[in-house]
């Protein structure tokens, strides 16, 4: 299993590093990250990069896997032949793409400005068995440099990087991602109000560039959430190994990684009829669902026992799932 391989590779790299050294590095790195000072010099030391990878890669892998899985379900049998990951650092999205689409894309490239992060990503990838992971091309370049003279790929992704940029640079990177994508773009940010606002703005850019939203939104019209009133986000369950718990200082065997995302395509695929945008509320004899609908409005519905099969399905539905549940009907996007 690719996730197990990733965890094993991280554990092997951490072996021999003093736990206090790792914990101190994680604390310092996350303080810099929250303070907006997260840039290459912060990740300049190999020990810091290993600590950060152990801290963040499992969660980023989980969020990317969830977003890629949503795209895959709406595009049927489509599998990207090439993948460009902007600001991909140590390569969590590369592992997630391989986990989502079998052996993964035939050509994969990660672009990042942090030399040590790219080097560590290559070391981790060498321990993987999926061809798309092992054969990744690691390129050192700034995001603005990458989108100014872009490489192209069928799938272009950027995970947890837009928040590190100014508003102007963010718009340039999203524009470059849209131009570089032959078929699909997936952008992921933290599941916070600010992270959602960055995704909302990026979503508007992608639609203006001619792409169509496939997930999570069941439509490509304006987001129905009033700015500042709420935010759209989802959660991916992350299993914590003993090593992961030690690095993060946690005690529970799991954590929930909250994230906001958008997946858009040039053509093909079928959006969900509606999307469950909050955790379903199970009451006696009914399930209450908060939905974003294909008409671009927010709606709430109560599914009762009298509805038989729908009620049974609603009791098993999850936050972020499509409603009503069922297989995707869309075919793959055509080659562009």
Secondary structure, 3 states (H helix, E strand, C coil): CHHHHHHHHHHHHHCCCCHHHHHHHHHHHHHHHHCCCCCHHHHCCHHHHHHHHHHHHHHHHHHHHHHHHHHHHHCCCCCCCEEEEECCCCCHHHHHHHHHCCCCCCEEEEEECCHHHHHHHHHHHHCCCCHHHHCCEEEECCHHHHHHCCCCEEEEEEECCHHHCCHHHHHHHHHHHHHHEEEEEEEEEECCHHHHHHHHHHHHHHHHCCCEEEECCCCCCCCCCCCCCCCCCEEEEEECCHHHHHHHCCCCCEEEEEEEEEEEECCCCCCCCEEECCCCEEECCEEEEEEEECCCCEEEEEEEHHHCHHHHHHHHCCCCCECCCCCCCCCCCCCC
